[in-house]
Amino acid sequence: MSFLLEAQNSWKNFARYKINDYAKLRNFDFGPNNESSVSKLSPFVTHRILLEYELIHDIKIKYRGVNST
């Protein structure tokens, strides 16, 4: 699998299944076999495989209309 495809799959998985609980879980270490509290996106972001602007765009689309008054 290419690094780009791995990055895209990691982002899609995180955005779909983990993002809602990330804020409350990210500061806890549940051990090496439980990675539910980390996104594992840092290598892709720091190497500019995933761009912050694209991630923010995706999040804004996902949560469009949520909490709007």
N, C-alpha and C positions, 0 to 999 in steps of 0.2 A: 504494500500500500504506500502511496506517495505521502510525503509529509503534509502536502496541502490537503489531500483527501482525509488524512488522519485528523488534521486540525478542524476541518469542516464537520466531520462526524462528531468530534469531541464537543464542539460548540453546539451543534444541533441537539445532542444528548443532554448537555447541561441546560440549555434553554428550555427544553421540553420537560425534563424531569427533576432538575435540581435547583433551578434558580429561585423558586418560591421560598425554599427553606435556607438558602445560602446565608442570608444576613444573620439569622439566629444560630447557625451551626458553625460558621467559618472560624471561630476562635477556639474551637474545641478539638482535641486530638482523641479520636476514638480508636486508635491503634492502627497498625499497618495493614490490617485486613479489612478495614472499614474506611473507605474513602468518600463517604457521603458528605463530608463537611468541606471538601476542597473541589475547586473547579478543574484543576490540572490544565488550565488554559495559558498559564504564564509563559511557557516556552514558545507557544505560537504567537503570543502578543509581543513578547520582547524581540523575537526574530522577524517581526512584521509579516508573519504569514496570515494572521488575522489582524485586521485593523480596528482600532478602537471605534472609529466612526461607523464602521459597518456593524459592530456589535451593538452600539448604542441605537443605531437605526432599527435593527431587528427587535430590540427591546421596546422601543417606542411603538413599533407596529403591533407587537404582541399585546401591549398594555394600553393601546389607544382607547380612550373613553373610560378607562378604569379610574375611579376617584375624580372624575371631572364634574364640575359644578355648573 
